[in-house]
Amino acid sequence: MIEPLRISFSVPGTPEKTFDLWTAQTSTWWPKTHTVSAHPDVEVVIEPGVGGRIYERTPNGEQHDWGQVTLWEPPNRIAYLWHLRQDRADATDVEITFTATDPDATTVTIEHRGWERLGSRGPERRQANEHGWSGLLPHFRTAADAASR
């Protein structure tokens, strides 16, 4: 088994606001460099509910699938298959929990797993995703800080 990536951090805001920022306002904080098209006006969509698609849509309507929601428990938890820039058959699993830690603070815990499904490519993909998360999450933290003001 390849060790899952586990990341935990706190942001200002309730779990409801934090879950909404992650799922419904993704385009406001997701960096365009972390998309397939890298278009400056790309929209990132997480369709609510189990089975919802995760994808990007360019202004001309081009769509690129990134994943599919496998668990939808607002405002506490979401899980999805994740295959950004990969074939769906090579999807990994992401689970994110949003836990109130103060009246107006939330701990976000991410577990990204399923690397062993990729065989010999698993360790390399895990490392690439570890780098990806470290580039992505500062954008989310900044958006959560701005939303709390």
Secondary structure, DSSP 8 states (H G I E B T S, - for coil): ----EEEEEEEES-HHHHHHHHHTSHHHHS-GGGSSS--TT-EEEE-SSTT-EEEEE-TT--EEEEEEEEEEETTTEEEEEE-TTS-GGG-EEEEEEEEEEETTEEEEEEEEE-GGGGGGGHHHHHHHHHHHHHHHHHHHHHHHHHHH-
